[in-house]
Amino acid sequence: MFNHSTAQDLGAEPNSGHRSVARLAGVNGWPVITTNYDCFPETAAAQSGYAVKLKVPSSSARAGQLAPAPGTLTLVKIHGTAEDYKTVRSTVSDLSRLALILDQLSFTPAPRRLLLIGYSGRDFDLFPYAARLAESADVLWVDPQLGEDHRARSLVRATAFKGPWDVLATALTPGRPPNAAGFRCLAGCG
């Protein structure tokens, strides 16, 4: 018998990283894209008083348009969410369809910055989409495994962050302009 429990059901709480991302996205209206299934970003945003707009693209439907705004965490969980295990996508055929669906996902207005969290850069469904976004918006890539060969370094516009979390909260002050072009490291990138 399958026991469906999320980390939150077991008493786990968002960490300082989830809270930092929720605060930055909520204050600035930056959309967040993740491959993670956990519900910590939504929980952290709700605990901080931000509304949450969650988009979980179906592998059989159009992705649509999202309108990020200050005061709201606009979160795209491309591989599904732990709250609804039926949305979880992990097979090659699912991920291939998601790559096509992401091509249809757009933000209105187009964001100046987009946060990419919990993503190593190895998934073939998300990286081409992130690369296209980086042509017109600064992609803030938050990854604790960020190294010299990380794919963030190949984007037209990318700001990378490895940690610690308290630095992320202070390094990106509201109103600070995103990168014009190139790769920039906020902390710990090597």
C-alpha positions as YAML, in Angstrom:
chain: A
units: angstrom
residues:
- id: 1
  name: MET
  ca: [0.00, 0.00, 0.00]
- id: 2
  name: PHE
  ca: [1.31, 3.44, -0.96]
- id: 3
  name: ASN
  ca: [1.56, 5.96, 1.89]
- id: 4
  name: HIS
  ca: [1.30, 9.47, 0.46]
- id: 5
  name: SER
  ca: [2.98, 11.84, 2.90]
- id: 6
  name: THR
  ca: [4.69, 15.10, 2.14]
- id: 7
  name: ALA
  ca: [7.64, 16.40, 4.13]
- id: 8
  name: GLN
  ca: [5.29, 18.91, 5.73]
- id: 9
  name: ASP
  ca: [3.00, 16.06, 6.87]
- id: 10
  name: LEU
  ca: [6.02, 14.69, 8.72]
- id: 11
  name: GLY
  ca: [6.72, 18.01, 10.49]
- id: 12
  name: ALA
  ca: [9.43, 19.42, 8.21]
- id: 13
  name: GLU
  ca: [9.54, 23.21, 7.77]
- id: 14
  name: PRO
  ca: [10.95, 25.57, 5.13]
- id: 15
  name: ASN
  ca: [14.58, 26.55, 5.71]
- id: 16
  name: SER
  ca: [16.22, 29.95, 5.39]
- id: 17
  name: GLY
  ca: [16.78, 29.34, 1.67]
- id: 18
  name: HIS
  ca: [13.09, 28.82, 1.02]
- id: 19
  name: ARG
  ca: [12.28, 31.92, 3.06]
- id: 20
  name: SER
  ca: [14.90, 34.03, 1.19]
- id: 21
  name: VAL
  ca: [13.62, 32.95, -2.21]
- id: 22
  name: ALA
  ca: [9.98, 33.51, -1.20]
- id: 23
  name: ARG
  ca: [10.80, 36.97, 0.13]
- id: 24
  name: LEU
  ca: [12.84, 38.03, -2.93]
- id: 25
  name: ALA
  ca: [10.24, 36.71, -5.35]
- id: 26
  name: GLY
  ca: [7.34, 38.12, -3.34]
- id: 27
  name: VAL
  ca: [8.80, 41.60, -2.82]
- id: 28
  name: ASN
  ca: [9.99, 41.98, -6.42]
- id: 29
  name: GLY
  ca: [7.38, 39.99, -8.33]
- id: 30
  name: TRP
  ca: [10.03, 37.71, -9.83]
- id: 31
  name: PRO
  ca: [8.70, 34.36, -11.07]
- id: 32
  name: VAL
  ca: [10.31, 31.19, -9.70]
- id: 33
  name: ILE
  ca: [10.83, 27.98, -11.67]
- id: 34
  name: THR
  ca: [11.82, 24.74, -9.97]
- id: 35
  name: THR
  ca: [12.11, 21.04, -10.72]
- id: 36
  name: ASN
  ca: [11.59, 20.20, -7.03]
- id: 37
  name: TYR
  ca: [8.38, 18.55, -5.88]
- id: 38
  name: ASP
  ca: [8.39, 19.77, -2.25]
- id: 39
  name: CYS
  ca: [5.99, 22.47, -1.06]
- id: 40
  name: PHE
  ca: [8.47, 24.47, 1.00]
- id: 41
  name: PRO
  ca: [8.53, 27.56, -1.28]
- id: 42
  name: GLU
  ca: [4.73, 27.87, -1.10]
- id: 43
  name: THR
  ca: [4.76, 27.36, 2.67]
- id: 44
  name: ALA
  ca: [7.52, 29.94, 3.17]
- id: 45
  name: ALA
  ca: [5.63, 32.47, 1.02]
- id: 46
  name: ALA
  ca: [2.36, 31.92, 2.90]
- id: 47
  name: GLN
  ca: [4.16, 32.19, 6.26]
- id: 48
  name: SER
  ca: [5.62, 35.53, 5.08]
- id: 49
  name: GLY
  ca: [2.22, 36.88, 4.02]
- id: 50
  name: TYR
  ca: [2.59, 36.50, 0.25]
- id: 51
  name: ALA
  ca: [-0.10, 35.13, -2.01]
- id: 52
  name: VAL
  ca: [0.92, 32.08, -4.04]
- id: 53
  name: LYS
  ca: [0.19, 31.47, -7.73]
- id: 54
  name: LEU
  ca: [1.18, 27.88, -8.46]
- id: 55
  name: LYS
  ca: [1.50, 26.53, -11.99]
- id: 56
  name: VAL
  ca: [2.14, 22.84, -12.54]
- id: 57
  name: PRO
  ca: [2.26, 22.30, -16.31]
- id: 58
  name: SER
  ca: [0.47, 19.20, -17.49]
- id: 59
  name: SER
  ca: [2.32, 17.07, -20.01]
- id: 60
  name: SER
  ca: [-0.80, 17.12, -22.18]
- id: 61
  name: ALA
  ca: [-2.00, 20.74, -22.00]
- id: 62
  name: ARG
  ca: [-0.87, 24.20, -23.06]
- id: 63
  name: ALA
  ca: [1.33, 25.93, -20.47]
- id: 64
  name: GLY
  ca: [-0.31, 29.32, -20.83]
- id: 65
  name: GLN
  ca: [0.54, 32.76, -19.56]
- id: 66
  name: LEU
  ca: [1.37, 33.93, -16.04]
- id: 67
  name: ALA
  ca: [1.33, 37.44, -14.62]
- id: 68
  name: PRO
  ca: [3.91, 37.74, -11.79]
- id: 69
  name: ALA
  ca: [3.38, 40.69, -9.46]
- id: 70
  name: PRO
  ca: [4.90, 42.08, -6.26]
- id: 71
  name: GLY
  ca: [3.20, 40.60, -3.21]
- id: 72
  name: THR
  ca: [2.79, 37.22, -4.88]
- id: 73
  name: LEU
  ca: [5.02, 34.17, -5.27]
- id: 74
  name: THR
  ca: [4.49, 33.01, -8.85]
- id: 75
  name: LEU
  ca: [5.86, 29.47, -8.81]
- id: 76
  name: VAL
  ca: [6.19, 27.08, -11.76]
- id: 77
  name: LYS
  ca: [6.89, 23.49, -10.67]
- id: 78
  name: ILE
  ca: [7.67, 21.82, -13.96]
- id: 79
  name: HIS
  ca: [8.02, 18.26, -12.67]
- id: 80
  name: GLY
  ca: [4.93, 18.30, -10.45]
- id: 81
  name: THR
  ca: [4.15, 18.86, -6.79]
- id: 82
  name: ALA
  ca: [4.17, 16.63, -3.72]
- id: 83
  name: GLU
  ca: [0.71, 17.90, -2.82]
- id: 84
  name: ASP
  ca: [-0.71, 16.04, -5.81]
- id: 85
  name: TYR
  ca: [1.36, 12.98, -6.64]
- id: 86
  name: LYS
  ca: [-0.60, 12.52, -9.89]
- id: 87
  name: THR
  ca: [1.18, 15.62, -11.25]
- id: 88
  name: VAL
  ca: [4.69, 14.19, -10.76]
- id: 89
  name: ARG
  ca: [6.53, 13.80, -14.08]
- id: 90
  name: SER
  ca: [9.73, 11.81, -14.26]
- id: 91
  name: THR
  ca: [9.72, 9.56, -17.33]
- id: 92
  name: VAL
  ca: [11.62, 10.47, -20.49]
- id: 93
  name: SER
  ca: [8.38, 10.72, -22.48]
- id: 94
  name: ASP
  ca: [6.81, 13.04, -19.85]
- id: 95
  name: LEU
  ca: [9.87, 15.27, -19.80]
- id: 96
  name: SER
  ca: [10.04, 15.37, -23.61]
- id: 97
  name: ARG
  ca: [6.45, 16.61, -23.75]
- id: 98
  name: LEU
  ca: [7.18, 19.15, -21.00]
- id: 99
  name: ALA
  ca: [10.01, 20.62, -23.06]
- id: 100
  name: LEU
  ca: [7.47, 21.38, -25.80]
- id: 101
  name: ILE
  ca: [4.94, 22.76, -23.30]
- id: 102
  name: LEU
  ca: [7.52, 25.07, -21.70]
- id: 103
  name: ASP
  ca: [8.01, 26.66, -25.12]
- id: 104
  name: GLN
  ca: [4.43, 27.96, -24.75]
- id: 105
  name: LEU
  ca: [4.84, 29.30, -21.19]
- id: 106
  name: SER
  ca: [5.12, 33.06, -21.04]
- id: 107
  name: PHE
  ca: [5.05, 35.80, -18.44]
- id: 108
  name: THR
  ca: [3.17, 39.08, -18.84]
- id: 109
  name: PRO
  ca: [4.75, 41.47, -18.34]
- id: 110
  name: ALA
  ca: [8.08, 39.88, -19.20]
- id: 111
  name: PRO
  ca: [10.15, 39.71, -16.01]
- id: 112
  name: ARG
  ca: [13.49, 41.49, -15.64]
- id: 113
  name: ARG
  ca: [14.67, 38.66, -13.42]
- id: 114
  name: LEU
  ca: [13.64, 35.04, -12.98]
- id: 115
  name: LEU
  ca: [14.68, 32.74, -10.14]
- id: 116
  name: LEU
  ca: [15.66, 29.16, -10.95]
- id: 117
  name: ILE
  ca: [15.87, 27.00, -7.82]
- id: 118
  name: GLY
  ca: [16.55, 23.36, -7.05]
- id: 119
  name: TYR
  ca: [17.83, 22.67, -10.52]
- id: 120
  name: SER
  ca: [21.25, 21.33, -11.49]
- id: 121
  name: GLY
  ca: [21.09, 22.23, -15.17]
- id: 122
  name: ARG
  ca: [21.17, 18.62, -16.27]
- id: 123
  name: ASP
  ca: [17.46, 18.23, -17.12]
- id: 124
  name: PHE
  ca: [16.99, 18.37, -20.87]
- id: 125
  name: ASP
  ca: [13.46, 19.74, -20.56]
- id: 126
  name: LEU
  ca: [14.26, 22.97, -18.70]
- id: 127
  name: PHE
  ca: [17.70, 24.15, -19.81]
- id: 128
  name: PRO
  ca: [16.73, 25.24, -23.36]
- id: 129
  name: TYR
  ca: [13.83, 27.23, -21.87]
- id: 130
  name: ALA
  ca: [16.12, 28.87, -19.29]
- id: 131
  name: ALA
  ca: [18.59, 29.76, -22.05]
- id: 132
  name: ARG
  ca: [15.85, 31.48, -24.06]
- id: 133
  name: LEU
  ca: [14.67, 33.40, -20.98]
- id: 134
  name: ALA
  ca: [18.24, 34.54, -20.33]
- id: 135
  name: GLU
  ca: [18.23, 36.37, -23.66]
- id: 136
  name: SER
  ca: [15.87, 39.00, -22.22]
- id: 137
  name: ALA
  ca: [15.89, 38.54, -18.42]
- id: 138
  name: ASP
  ca: [18.54, 37.96, -15.78]
- id: 139
  name: VAL
  ca: [18.29, 34.36, -14.58]
- id: 140
  name: LEU
  ca: [19.17, 34.07, -10.89]
- id: 141
  name: TRP
  ca: [20.23, 30.44, -10.56]
- id: 142
  name: VAL
  ca: [20.28, 29.21, -6.97]
- id: 143
  name: ASP
  ca: [22.07, 25.85, -6.69]
- id: 144
  name: PRO
  ca: [24.09, 24.54, -3.72]
- id: 145
  name: GLN
  ca: [26.03, 22.29, -6.14]
- id: 146
  name: LEU
  ca: [27.22, 25.13, -8.37]
- id: 147
  name: GLY
  ca: [30.72, 24.43, -9.67]
- id: 148
  name: GLU
  ca: [33.16, 25.51, -12.38]
- id: 149
  name: ASP
  ca: [31.36, 23.45, -15.03]
- id: 150
  name: HIS
  ca: [27.81, 24.54, -14.11]
- id: 151
  name: ARG
  ca: [25.52, 25.31, -17.04]
- id: 152
  name: ALA
  ca: [24.57, 28.70, -15.57]
- id: 153
  name: ARG
  ca: [27.96, 29.90, -16.81]
- id: 154
  name: SER
  ca: [26.87, 29.35, -20.42]
- id: 155
  name: LEU
  ca: [23.79, 31.60, -20.28]
- id: 156
  name: VAL
  ca: [23.72, 35.02, -21.94]
- id: 157
  name: ARG
  ca: [22.58, 36.64, -18.66]
- id: 158
  name: ALA
  ca: [22.98, 34.75, -15.42]
- id: 159
  name: THR
  ca: [23.53, 35.50, -11.79]
- id: 160
  name: ALA
  ca: [24.52, 32.43, -9.80]
- id: 161
  name: PHE
  ca: [24.27, 31.78, -6.10]
- id: 162
  name: LYS
  ca: [25.58, 28.84, -4.11]
- id: 163
  name: GLY
  ca: [25.22, 30.05, -0.52]
- id: 164
  name: PRO
  ca: [25.04, 30.88, 2.34]
- id: 165
  name: TRP
  ca: [21.39, 31.90, 2.44]
- id: 166
  name: ASP
  ca: [21.78, 35.03, 4.56]
- id: 167
  name: VAL
  ca: [24.01, 36.44, 1.79]
- id: 168
  name: LEU
  ca: [21.29, 35.86, -0.82]
- id: 169
  name: ALA
  ca: [18.80, 37.86, 1.21]
- id: 170
  name: THR
  ca: [21.16, 40.86, 1.39]
- id: 171
  name: ALA
  ca: [22.96, 40.58, -1.97]
- id: 172
  name: LEU
  ca: [19.84, 41.21, -4.02]
- id: 173
  name: THR
  ca: [18.36, 44.38, -2.64]
- id: 174
  name: PRO
  ca: [15.06, 45.56, -4.12]
- id: 175
  name: GLY
  ca: [15.61, 47.96, -6.98]
- id: 176
  name: ARG
  ca: [19.11, 46.69, -7.78]
- id: 177
  name: PRO
  ca: [19.23, 46.27, -11.57]
- id: 178
  name: PRO
  ca: [19.70, 42.79, -13.03]
- id: 179
  name: ASN
  ca: [22.76, 41.94, -15.10]
- id: 180
  name: ALA
  ca: [23.10, 43.62, -18.45]
- id: 181
  name: ALA
  ca: [24.86, 40.55, -19.88]
- id: 182
  name: GLY
  ca: [27.27, 37.83, -18.89]
- id: 183
  name: PHE
  ca: [27.79, 35.63, -15.85]
- id: 184
  name: ARG
  ca: [28.02, 37.03, -12.34]
- id: 185
  name: CYS
  ca: [28.51, 35.17, -9.09]
- id: 186
  name: LEU
  ca: [26.94, 36.43, -5.88]
- id: 187
  name: ALA
  ca: [28.54, 33.98, -3.48]
- id: 188
  name: GLY
  ca: [30.36, 30.66, -3.36]
- id: 189
  name: CYS
  ca: [30.54, 29.92, -7.08]
- id: 190
  name: GLY
  ca: [34.23, 29.09, -7.11]
...
